[in-house]
Amino acid sequence: MNQPNPAPEHTGSPLESRYRRLLWAYPGDYQAERGDEIVGTYLDTVDPGRRWPSPHDAVDLLGAGLRERLRGYGALGLLAALPLAATAALNTLVAVSAFLLLQVEFEDPRFARLDPVGPFQTLGALIWLGWLLVGLTATALPGAWARTAAAGGLLLTVAVPLVAAVTGQPGPPLFVLAPAVALGLAALALPSHPGWVARSLPPLTAGCVTAASVAFSAAENGGNMFTSYGSTPEMLAMAGGLMFALVLLVGLGRALRADDAGLWATLLLVTPAGLFGADQLGQAIWGTSGGGPAPTTFAVTAGSILLVGAALLAAALAGQAARHQTVRRRVLDDACPTCGHRPTAMTGT
Amino acid sequence: MATPTPLREPTFLILTALARESMHGYGIVSDVAALSGGRLALRPGTLYGALDRLTDEGLVERDREEVVEGRLRRYYRLTEAGRSVLTAETERLRRNVEAATQRLRARPAGTRTADGTSRGPLTIPGTAARPILRPTGGPA
């Protein structure tokens, strides 16, 4: 076994203080109980001469602290829900991307009264092509690569509107971008080892949406149901609702097997699903001006949806924590009917 | 005690590290790295999360504490339940290894590959041209 670093080298050093600061993600009582041990082990293992914790160390401590908090609330299902929510988010993005590319971006730009960007109506086509590429990556490459690709897709979703604003080129509207960013954030938690179902879904989803779009165009017989982003809010609201309903169904199915991860995933996707309907909701509440809600109206609606989503998550966590405490107290209070033994609280948990 | 599901590799290696003697955090990190040939580098945040989970499951327990040069060392040891789980998992893995070894040994020497070249019995599929699959019902 390698020898640990000699204690005096790092004791009381700036490095130790920086590791201690990273413990803030842990619950207070856990920090008091285990903080010295965790920081001591880090100081034993780091390379001599190091002055700052590495980014991997920071992610490790912040992630472990969050996990410890959720464990204290009896809500580890929330972490288990992240890969499922990410898979649902990515496939919704793939579906929306295929739809918007075929039904909007490739449409004649005169319908939208825009100067075309190459063969597309707006620069938004780059975002949708990017998410289709992320879907392909999730199908063909390891999970870590898919997560990196999702980070790239998210970056593209944020950067393209800025580039469009700076260059004066047309870009996609906010009511499409806001849910795309929310879903992109969720997609960052794609699973490390996806099963064949998760790998099959992106091409299947893109294929189904493409087939439906082609069939719809043929059925229109020259009509133009979708000609610009302005004609898509209803369809986007339906996409958000469908995603929510499907994840809820999966969640209820898993709940029957005493697995609450699917229900946590549903809760995580409330906000992105709600943002898909923000435009419609804004119009219903505040009316329309010139074919759509004003940007401030949309911002207020989207902000309200974000607050409601966060409040629902906080309420679910508080409820779970209260339930967990009650069950724990009951277990600790109950003496064994045979020997009278009372279980003691586990230290460090 | 039987394991309901196979142990994940980090969990298996943590239990293996504790099988011989009680260890503190740094000792476990070093031993797991050595056992995995340097492939698995546990970080302390992850390690203590895993130790908490294993403690909750009754597989690991605290042994003793000592302070060395001002640094707290808390030692952990396997419980009887942890030893049973590790034994069961080791037996499961041993059976898998034996089955795979027998199959590899039973493969006739000089099997011809799809490109017509002759290869020895220990060619690893995926690292070179894949060997021709033996028809179902052949010798095990």
Interface residues (C-beta under 8 A of the other chain):
Chain A: M1 N2 P4 P6 A7 P8 T11 R34 D36 E37 I38 G40 T41 Y42 L43 D44 T45 H56 D57 D60 L61 G63 A64 G65 R67 E68 R71 M346 T347 G348 T349
Chain B: H24 G25 Y26 G27 V29 S30 D31 A34 R43 P44 G45 T46 L47 Y48 G49 D52 T55 D56 R62 V68 E69 G70 R71 L72 R73 R74
